[in-house]
Structure formats: C-alpha cells, structure tokens
C-alpha cells in the first residue's frame, strides 16, 4: 500500500498538511486529500510534485 504525506511548499518553509493519504481528487477547483481513516482535507492549491517512490506530495497554496 502506498500512502503519502502532503506538504504545502512556502517561500522558505514547508508545512505538513495531511498524512497517510490514500486518494487525491479535484472538487470545485480544490484538492481533496483523503487518508486511510476516511478523513478529508480540502486545500485551495496546485500540485507541484508527486513522488510515489518517496511517498510525498508537494502543493502550493493559491
């Protein structure tokens, strides 16, 4: 099972947004991350990088 951690990349810092993310969807122009427990996190952002080998997703807030 490949689960990822989502980070928001800022100018000079990185903020963890969600852990153990199993699905990523777009809804109403926003990213929706759902973890293995079914908890969703909705963020108005764009995806910058998805690394499936290292299990992370970098996003940039709009």
Secondary structure, 3 states (H helix, E strand, C coil): CCCEEEEEECCCCEEEEEEEEEEEEEECCEEEEEECCCCEEEECEEEEEEECCCCEEEEEEC
